[in-house]
Amino acid sequence: MTNPITTHDNGIKIKPELMEKEKLYHCIFQDKVLLVYKDSQDVLNCYEIEEKELVEKVKQNSDNDSLEKFFEEYIEREDLKH
């Protein structure tokens, strides 16, 4: 299957028609993690993460299940600080 998100020198290219609904996709561009998913109503959702700790973890392990775990742990930890 062709990856719906590709990076190029000028930016990223997203092909929503290749995406499964409710599946998280990601790429790294300019030391940022870009998260993309298409929801059940075919709305494309994109998020940019600059947090260095998370970017490094994504660079080290690109498995989507692991990514969700990293983000959940980070959110829980940050919520406890506030």
N, CA, C and O atoms as a DFTB+ gen file, in Angstrom:
328 C
 N C O
     1  1       0.842      -1.187       0.000
     2  2       0.000       0.000       0.000
     3  2       0.885       1.246       0.000
     4  3       1.880       1.300       0.722
     5  1       0.536       2.221      -0.785
     6  2       1.252       3.468      -0.869
     7  2       0.981       4.296       0.380
     8  3      -0.153       4.372       0.853
     9  1       2.026       4.911       0.905
    10  2       1.880       5.739       2.094
    11  2       1.122       7.018       1.731
    12  3       1.499       7.697       0.776
    13  1       0.061       7.362       2.473
    14  2      -0.711       8.563       2.148
    15  2      -0.018       9.869       2.525
    16  3      -0.478      10.943       2.138
    17  1       1.094       9.792       3.284
    18  2       1.828      10.995       3.655
    19  2       3.275      10.827       3.207
    20  3       3.945       9.862       3.577
    21  1       3.741      11.768       2.414
    22  2       5.137      11.737       1.980
    23  2       5.767      13.099       2.239
    24  3       5.098      14.131       2.190
    25  1       7.067      13.077       2.514
    26  2       7.784      14.328       2.756
    27  2       8.700      14.623       1.581
    28  3       9.231      13.714       0.943
    29  1       8.872      15.888       1.309
    30  2       9.731      16.381       0.249
    31  2      10.494      17.582       0.802
    32  3      10.172      18.063       1.888
    33  1      11.473      18.063       0.095
    34  2      12.237      19.225       0.545
    35  2      11.342      20.441       0.789
    36  3      11.610      21.238       1.689
    37  1      10.293      20.585       0.001
    38  2       9.418      21.755       0.083
    39  2       8.292      21.615       1.091
    40  3       7.639      22.605       1.421
    41  1       8.048      20.405       1.590
    42  2       6.946      20.205       2.525
    43  2       6.457      18.780       2.502
    44  3       7.189      17.863       2.130
    45  1       5.214      18.599       2.901
    46  2       4.624      17.270       2.902
    47  2       3.473      17.224       1.905
    48  3       2.893      18.248       1.545
    49  1       3.161      16.001       1.470
    50  2       2.030      15.801       0.576
    51  2       1.133      14.766       1.221
    52  3       1.588      13.685       1.594
    53  1      -0.139      15.096       1.353
    54  2      -1.118      14.214       1.977
    55  2      -2.120      13.786       0.904
    56  3      -2.665      14.613       0.173
    57  1      -2.350      12.468       0.831
    58  2      -3.330      11.910      -0.100
    59  2      -4.445      11.259       0.714
    60  3      -4.384      10.066       1.010
    61  1      -5.469      12.043       1.078
    62  2      -6.545      11.522       1.927
    63  2      -7.270      10.325       1.312
    64  3      -7.805       9.485       2.036
    65  1      -7.288      10.247       0.007
    66  2      -7.988       9.143      -0.654
    67  2      -7.325       7.791      -0.368
    68  3      -7.945       6.745      -0.560
    69  1      -6.081       7.808       0.086
    70  2      -5.375       6.573       0.430
    71  2      -5.462       6.233       1.920
    72  3      -4.974       5.189       2.352
    73  1      -6.080       7.110       2.694
    74  2      -6.132       6.940       4.148
    75  2      -7.336       6.111       4.579
    76  3      -8.418       6.210       4.001
    77  1      -7.122       5.290       5.608
    78  2      -8.222       4.587       6.259
    79  2      -8.832       5.537       7.292
    80  3      -8.122       6.336       7.902
    81  1     -10.118       5.448       7.477
    82  2     -10.776       6.287       8.481
    83  2     -10.336       5.876       9.872
    84  3     -10.153       4.694      10.162
    85  1     -10.169       6.885      10.735
    86  2      -9.826       6.705      12.146
    87  2      -8.472       6.026      12.382
    88  3      -8.236       5.472      13.456
    89  1      -7.600       6.065      11.402
    90  2      -6.248       5.527      11.571
    91  2      -5.266       6.697      11.629
    92  3      -5.344       7.618      10.817
    93  1      -4.352       6.656      12.584
    94  2      -3.378       7.716      12.779
    95  2      -2.188       7.524      11.843
    96  3      -1.603       6.442      11.786
    97  1      -1.839       8.567      11.118
    98  2      -0.672       8.566      10.243
    99  2       0.275       9.653      10.735
   100  3      -0.153      10.623      11.360
   101  1       1.546       9.486      10.455
   102  2       2.500      10.501      10.908
   103  2       3.671      10.599       9.941
   104  3       3.915       9.714       9.120
   105  1       4.382      11.709      10.073
   106  2       5.659      11.892       9.391
   107  2       6.453      12.917      10.198
   108  3       5.910      13.634      11.038
   109  1       7.741      12.962       9.918
   110  2       8.610      13.942      10.563
   111  2       9.107      14.882       9.482
   112  3       9.631      14.456       8.453
   113  1       8.928      16.178       9.739
   114  2       9.360      17.197       8.787
   115  2       9.894      18.385       9.575
   116  3       9.195      18.937      10.424
   117  1      11.124      18.775       9.296
   118  2      11.778      19.916       9.946
   119  2      11.716      19.806      11.471
   120  3      11.315      20.750      12.152
   121  1      12.112      18.664      11.992
   122  2      12.129      18.400      13.431
   123  2      10.782      18.593      14.117
   124  3      10.714      18.997      15.278
   125  1       9.722      18.301      13.389
   126  2       8.368      18.326      13.931
   127  2       7.677      17.032      13.519
   128  3       7.937      16.483      12.448
   129  1       6.798      16.561      14.384
   130  2       5.975      15.406      14.043
   131  2       4.638      15.933      13.565
   132  3       4.013      16.761      14.227
   133  1       4.207      15.455      12.423
   134  2       2.897      15.812      11.902
   135  2       2.010      14.582      12.005
   136  3       2.328      13.529      11.453
   137  1       0.900      14.721      12.713
   138  2      -0.065      13.645      12.871
   139  2      -1.282      13.968      12.021
   140  3      -1.773      15.097      12.019
   141  1      -1.761      12.968      11.302
   142  2      -2.886      13.173      10.401
   143  2      -3.826      11.981      10.518
   144  3      -3.381      10.834      10.568
   145  1      -5.115      12.252      10.561
   146  2      -6.086      11.175      10.446
   147  2      -7.362      11.695       9.816
   148  3      -7.677      12.884       9.866
   149  1      -8.074      10.769       9.227
   150  2      -9.349      11.084       8.595
   151  2     -10.430      10.491       9.487
   152  3     -10.434       9.287       9.746
   153  1     -11.345      11.329       9.955
   154  2     -12.356      10.843      10.883
   155  2     -13.501      10.142      10.157
   156  3     -13.487      10.008       8.934
   157  1     -14.485       9.698      10.926
   158  2     -15.585       8.908      10.361
   159  2     -16.432       9.690       9.366
   160  3     -17.184       9.097       8.593
   161  1     -16.318      11.016       9.379
   162  2     -17.068      11.850       8.442
   163  2     -16.183      12.348       7.295
   164  3     -16.543      13.289       6.586
   165  1     -15.023      11.707       7.122
   166  2     -14.058      12.046       6.072
   167  2     -13.439      13.437       6.228
   168  3     -12.971      14.025       5.254
   169  1     -13.440      13.955       7.452
   170  2     -12.782      15.232       7.726
   171  2     -11.328      14.934       8.063
   172  3     -11.040      14.080       8.902
   173  1     -10.419      15.636       7.411
   174  2      -8.994      15.443       7.639
   175  2      -8.557      16.297       8.826
   176  3      -8.808      17.501       8.858
   177  1      -7.899      15.665       9.805
   178  2      -7.424      16.337      11.007
   179  2      -5.903      16.271      11.018
   180  3      -5.326      15.199      10.836
   181  1      -5.252      17.413      11.232
   182  2      -3.793      17.475      11.224
   183  2      -3.305      18.186      12.488
   184  3      -3.875      19.188      12.921
   185  1      -2.236      17.638      13.065
   186  2      -1.643      18.221      14.262
   187  2      -0.141      18.261      14.099
   188  3       0.458      17.351      13.525
   189  1       0.455      19.301      14.597
   190  2       1.905      19.483      14.537
   191  2       2.455      19.467      15.957
   192  3       1.981      20.198      16.827
   193  1       3.462      18.624      16.182
   194  2       4.056      18.503      17.507
   195  2       5.514      18.922      17.437
   196  3       6.285      18.386      16.641
   197  1       5.890      19.886      18.278
   198  2       7.273      20.370      18.330
   199  2       7.993      19.930      19.586
   200  3       9.205      20.124      19.686
   201  1       7.299      19.345      20.550
   202  2       7.894      18.917      21.812
   203  2       9.059      17.970      21.530
   204  3       8.866      16.877      20.999
   205  1      10.273      18.401      21.891
   206  2      11.496      17.662      21.549
   207  2      11.477      16.221      22.037
   208  3      11.895      15.316      21.315
   209  1      10.998      16.001      23.253
   210  2      10.942      14.638      23.808
   211  2      10.100      13.718      22.926
   212  3      10.502      12.591      22.635
   213  1       8.939      14.198      22.505
   214  2       8.061      13.386      21.667
   215  2       8.633      13.190      20.272
   216  3       8.537      12.099      19.711
   217  1       9.222      14.225      19.713
   218  2       9.823      14.114      18.382
   219  2      10.922      13.052      18.391
   220  3      11.003      12.241      17.468
   221  1      11.760      13.049      19.414
   222  2      12.839      12.060      19.508
   223  2      12.288      10.646      19.646
   224  3      12.809       9.716      19.031
   225  1      11.242      10.476      20.445
   226  2      10.647       9.149      20.599
   227  2      10.066       8.653      19.279
   228  3      10.185       7.472      18.953
   229  1       9.440       9.545      18.522
   230  2       8.875       9.160      17.233
   231  2       9.996       8.782      16.263
   232  3       9.865       7.818      15.507
   233  1      11.088       9.533      16.282
   234  2      12.222       9.214      15.411
   235  2      12.786       7.834      15.722
   236  3      13.224       7.120      14.820
   237  1      12.776       7.461      16.999
   238  2      13.342       6.176      17.421
   239  2      12.400       5.001      17.176
   240  3      12.861       3.879      16.969
   241  1      11.102       5.238      17.196
   242  2      10.144       4.155      17.051
   243  2       8.920       4.670      16.325
   244  3       8.152       5.456      16.880
   245  1       8.732       4.242      15.108
   246  2       7.652       4.788      14.298
   247  2       6.399       3.910      14.258
   248  3       5.511       4.156      13.441
   249  1       6.308       2.906      15.107
   250  2       5.129       2.050      15.185
   251  2       3.943       2.863      15.701
   252  3       4.045       3.499      16.750
   253  1       2.829       2.850      14.986
   254  2       1.676       3.681      15.364
   255  2       1.142       3.361      16.753
   256  3       0.728       4.270      17.471
   257  1       1.142       2.090      17.147
   258  2       0.667       1.740      18.491
   259  2       1.565       2.360      19.557
   260  3       1.076       2.865      20.568
   261  1       2.865       2.323      19.332
   262  2       3.815       2.934      20.268
   263  2       3.630       4.446      20.314
   264  3       3.719       5.055      21.380
   265  1       3.375       5.044      19.166
   266  2       3.179       6.495      19.129
   267  2       2.006       6.914      19.997
   268  3       2.113       7.860      20.778
   269  1       0.906       6.226      19.865
   270  2      -0.259       6.572      20.672
   271  2       0.059       6.434      22.156
   272  3      -0.384       7.250      22.964
   273  1       0.816       5.414      22.516
   274  2       1.210       5.219      23.909
   275  2       2.094       6.375      24.391
   276  3       1.900       6.884      25.495
   277  1       3.063       6.788      23.564
   278  2       3.935       7.921      23.920
   279  2       3.101       9.167      24.187
   280  3       3.316       9.863      25.180
   281  1       2.158       9.443      23.307
   282  2       1.345      10.646      23.444
   283  2       0.455      10.580      24.684
   284  3       0.315      11.570      25.402
   285  1      -0.145       9.420      24.935
   286  2      -0.990       9.261      26.120
   287  2      -0.180       9.466      27.401
   288  3      -0.622      10.162      28.316
   289  1       1.000       8.862      27.462
   290  2       1.856       9.020      28.642
   291  2       2.257      10.477      28.836
   292  3       2.254      10.979      29.960
   293  1       2.598      11.148      27.757
   294  2       2.997      12.557      27.838
   295  2       1.837      13.421      28.338
   296  3       2.026      14.282      29.197
   297  1       0.664      13.194      27.810
   298  2      -0.513      13.968      28.218
   299  2      -0.820      13.741      29.686
   300  3      -1.086      14.691      30.422
   301  1      -0.785      12.483      30.118
   302  2      -1.043      12.186      31.528
   303  2      -0.016      12.863      32.428
   304  3      -0.375      13.440      33.455
   305  1       1.247      12.798      32.053
   306  2       2.313      13.409      32.850
   307  2       2.138      14.925      32.928
   308  3       2.297      15.516      33.996
   309  1       1.813      15.545      31.809
   310  2       1.623      17.002      31.782
   311  2       0.384      17.411      32.557
   312  3       0.378      18.462      33.198
   313  1      -0.663      16.601      32.512
   314  2      -1.873      16.901      33.286
   315  2      -1.596      16.872      34.774
   316  3      -2.165      17.656      35.533
   317  1      -0.718      15.965      35.196
   318  2      -0.382      15.883      36.612
   319  2       0.405      17.101      37.097
   320  3       0.358      17.435      38.281
   321  1       1.110      17.751      36.211
   322  2       1.891      18.942      36.582
   323  2       0.979      20.133      36.847
   324  3       1.355      21.045      37.583
   325  1      -0.214      20.139      36.257
   326  2      -1.106      21.309      36.374
   327  2      -2.146      21.121      37.408
   328  3      -2.969      22.011      37.625
